[in-house]
Amino acid sequence: MNVAIVQPYFFPYLGYFELINKVDCFVFLDDVNYIKKGWINRNKIVVNDKELMLTIPLIKASINKKINETYICHSENWQNKLWKNIIHGYGDNEAFRLIGKELENLIRKKYRRVSELAEDSVKFSCEKLNINQVEFVRSSELDPNSHLGGTERIIHLCELLHAETYINPTGGKDLYVSDDFKKKGITLEFMSEERTLLGGEKNHYSILHNLLSKSS
């Protein structure tokens, strides 16, 4: 079994889905500390040929809280603003007309935790990308109340899933050592730069940009 383990991000970039497309089981690492100015509650789209950040407001977000302990602030009218920005960027495109209603329903749903919205944004995108071979698991449910961290935690999660191979983004080359995994009978692999989804288009915008950019 091939496994990947990554924090849940809000409509992440295409490379995140390239990783999902290579594994049998994808673990949302939802019980590690929230990262400020990361991609858990925000991402970039393109509006009028300019980058625009979509942001989900949070209640007292802190690096001292876990991702799944971080809640969405619904006192702000953020859903209307976010949805209007998506319409302005992609509303005239054919792809928007095909999936826009489903997307709007997801965005307007009253999620409590930002992790839940992020996870569903990933699953929604996988469905539209025809990535359907993967099983999704939360680390908080697979390994609750764990005292482990770093490489030890990743290897332990892999062991719980009986993983044969752990695949990580290339950015993890400075974090992980093959021998640490090999001792547990697990092969460590890193993503290549090859792009296979959506014709190999490479950018660092939200996957929404890829899904909604097709014009009529």
Buried (B, 14 or more C-beta within 10 A) or exposed (E): EBBBBBBBBBBBBBBBBBBBBBBBBBBBBBBBBBBEEEBBBBBBBBBEEEEBEBEBBBBEBEEEBBBBBBBBEEEEEBBEEBBEBBBEBBEEBEBBBBBBEEBBEBBEEEBEBBBBBBBBBBBBBBEBBEBEEBEBBBBBEBBEEBEEEEBEBBBBBBEBBEBEBBBBBEEBEEEBEEEBBEEEEBEBBBBEEEBEBBEEEEBEBBBBBBBBBBEE
